[in-house]
């Protein structure tokens, strides 16, 4: 890729940018005459045609049919994103919309991430995705056990990042309010300020000298902490905007659309796709085959990390490689920073 970009002249960069822009808008292969009609390139269609051929020889463009125009390759998109992309700033209205809907009074992490997906899908018109943070390093603030039915307890965990997580647990015997209250008091006194990872690995030692409280309830709490750390990909991931991606021309083929819908239903492939992105801070753009997931080779993904205390999660959008990277990078970046600020507060 370095050799390709080093070889690009200013004219080749200009033509590549124009072709990517027009292909994103039309989803149709782009020819030299279309480019000269739509953009002020300052050269003739013949010169543009020769430039397109040069870009194709570099592997940046491809021609679906001999009589058709050209479309960007994954490498072409990569060169565009890394070297030619100019971010399109969000309007004040878009920023206000995202902020108002995100800061909507939700406190449970699942609610916040579901709302984040709804916002991203609405603003980006793509498939949106969010993953819950890994809770191993999250710091425990306090908890409450609430009997909700016979032999069922709702365990509500409050973390120092401001996150609240609730887990419904079953017990093997009836519980009195007094027993539940005493166990909650002991747990809050002994464990506040520890990470969930520390709690999980040391809880037995921390309660060796305790003769009050019900051992069954201590086990319920331990199990709930373990459940947070061991959440499956399906539980950790939220997806929105399915109807958006189904409208894209790339998914008009019913077989391809059905594979995509099946993956959305299963969720695990999307968790793998998100986890395959580089874990660098800030926005990461993964294009086509870079994700090493065959069924998504026609898709790109724009993701960013957010922080919740000492824990990290990821949000982003997924769509065809023919996506408006300049705007989506700004949308994902702004939303991730807003989400981090929300958890910090």
Beta strands, then each sheet from edge to edge (+ up, - down):
strand 1: 61-62
strand 2: 71-72
strand 3: 127-131
strand 4: 140-149
strand 5: 152-159
strand 6: 164-170
strand 7: 237-240
strand 8: 283-287
strand 9: 299-308
strand 10: 311-320
sheet 1: 1+ 2-
sheet 2: 7+ 3- 10+ 9- 8+
sheet 3: 4+ 5- 6+
end
